[in-house]
Amino acid sequence: MKSKDVKSSVCPWWASSILTASIRKPFHNPLRILSPYVADGMTVMDVGCGVGYFSIPMSRLVGKQGKVIAVDLQPEMLEGLKKSAVKVGTTNIIPRQCAQESLLVEQWNGTVDFVLVFYMLHEVPDPERLIKELHEALTPGGKVLFAEPIMHVGSSAFQSSSKMIAASGFIVAGEPKIPLSRARLFQRS
């Protein structure tokens, strides 16, 4: 693990209302962002899921036969996600608390069709390890949508992360346009 203080760099759980604010929806409409990649019956993963801003809409897109593995470091975020899931009546979300040094998702290796890595890779102390774990979790041809905020992650840092992802066994499959974001779609080769 790299020597970065994770606790100080991760968006704190008490700021979760900012992550789900209705003012965010015109810029980051989950269904508009995810529907080109997520379909009925898929197994998908939301890494850094927070309280479920993307996980809840993903659960609708994958339908009753699909599942959403929602991964977060902070138990408070996962508790918020569980409450939101109950509120909307979804039962296909699997909350999973990860550790600082691992996603702890080995049981799904080779079964995940799509992974969302939205606005969080810059918070990870060892992004290479995270990407390796995602590569192992994905099915052959599985996709990763990687996005970072333009206000926190500069172009050179985004390009550096993209090169690291490509070097980990992924190919660039697209350059989706997401407002206020730098984004790239990768496919497991």
N, C-alpha and C positions, 0 to 999 in steps of 0.2 A: 504494500500500500504506500502511496506517496504521502509525504508529510504535510498534508493540507488539513487544517482544522475544519472538519466537516460540520460540526455543530454551528460554527459561526457563518458558514457559507450556504447552508440550506435554508430555504424560505421557511420561516417558523410557522408552526401549526396555528398560532393565534392570529396569523394574517390570512387565514384561509378564506375569509369573506371577500378579500380582494381578488382571490383566484376565481371566485364564482360570481363576481359582480355582474349584474345584467348589462352594465355599460360595455362589458367585454364582448358580448355576443355579436355585435355588428362586425367586429374585427376577427374574432375567433369563433365562428359558428361551428360547433363540433360536427354537425351532420354534413355541412358543406365541405369541411376539411376531410372528414373520414370516409364519406360514402363512396368515393372512387376506389377505395382500397379494402373496405370492410363489407362483407356480405353474410347473408344468412348461413348459419351452420359453421362458421369459422371459429377457431380458437385464437383469441387475440390477447395481447398484453399491453397494459398501460403502465409504463415505468415512471415512477414519480407521480403517481396518480392523484396525490393530494386528497381532497374530499370528493372527487369524482366528476369534475367538470367535463372530462372526456369519457370516463368510464361508464357513466350512466347512459349517454347517447350510444356508446359502443354496444352496450347490452341490448339496446333496441335493434341496432343494425345486425347483430349476429343471431337474433331471434332465440326462441326457446331451445333449439338444438345446439346453439353455439355457447361459448363461454368467454368471459373476460377475466383474465388474471390481472388483478389490480395490485401493483407493488409500490410500497412506500416505506421509508425508513422510520417515519414517525407514527407511533400508535395512535396519537390523537387525530391525525389525518385519516387513518383507516376507520376510526370510530365515526368520524363525520361521514365518511363514505357509506358505512353500514346504515347509518340513520337515513341518509338520502335514498339509498336503495330500498329500504323498507317503505319510505314515504311514497315512492313511485311504483312500488309493487314488483320490482325486478328481483329475480332469484338466480340469475345466471352469472353473478359477479363473485369471484373468489378473491377476497382480500388476503394479501400476503405481505407480512412485514419482512423486510430485508435487513441485512446487517451492513455496516459501513464497508466491509470488505467483500461482500457477496450479495447477489440478488436472492440466493437461496431458492432457486426455481428449477433445480435439476430434475425433479419429478416430471416436468413437462418437456424435457429435452426431445427435440425432433418432432414436436406436435403443434407448435405455434405457427400460425399462418401470417400474422401481422403483428408488428410491435410499434407502439408510439413512444417516441423519446422527445417530448415536447418541453422546451425551456428548462431542461434540467441537467444536461450533460456537463455544462460548465460548473455545476455544483458538486460533481463526483470526484473523489480524491484519486481514483484510479480508473479513468475512462477506458483504457485499453482492456482491463479485466472485464468491465461491464459489457463492452462490445463483444468480447470473446464469449461471455455467457449468453448473450443474445444470439450469437451465431449458432451456438449449440442448441438453444431452445427452438430455433426456427426449423421449419420443414425445408427441404430443398426448394429453392425458388421463393421462399418466404420473404416478406418485405419489411423494411424499417423506414418509418417516416421520422426524420431527424429535423428538428427545428429549434432555433435559438433566437432570443430577442435581440433586435438590432441595437437596442439601447444599452445592453450589457455585454454583448459578444461582438467584437469587431470582425471585419471581413477576414483578416489574416488568421484570427483564432478559429473562425468557422471553417476556413479552408484547411487549416491544420487538423482540426477534428475530422473533417471529411476525408482527408488523406489517410488518417489513422483508421477510419472505418473501412475504407477501400482496401487497405493493406491487411485487414483482418478477414478477408474472404468475401467481400461484397463488391458489387458493381453498381455504378450509378444508373438508376432506372428512371429518373425524372427530376425536374426542378419545379415543384409546385409553388405557386404564388400564394403566400399567406401574408396578409397585411402585418406590418411592424415586425417581420420575421425574416430570417435567412433560413431557407428550408431545402432539403434534398431528400429524395426517395432512393433508398438502396435496396438491392435484391441480393439474397444469398446466392452465391454462384456455386 
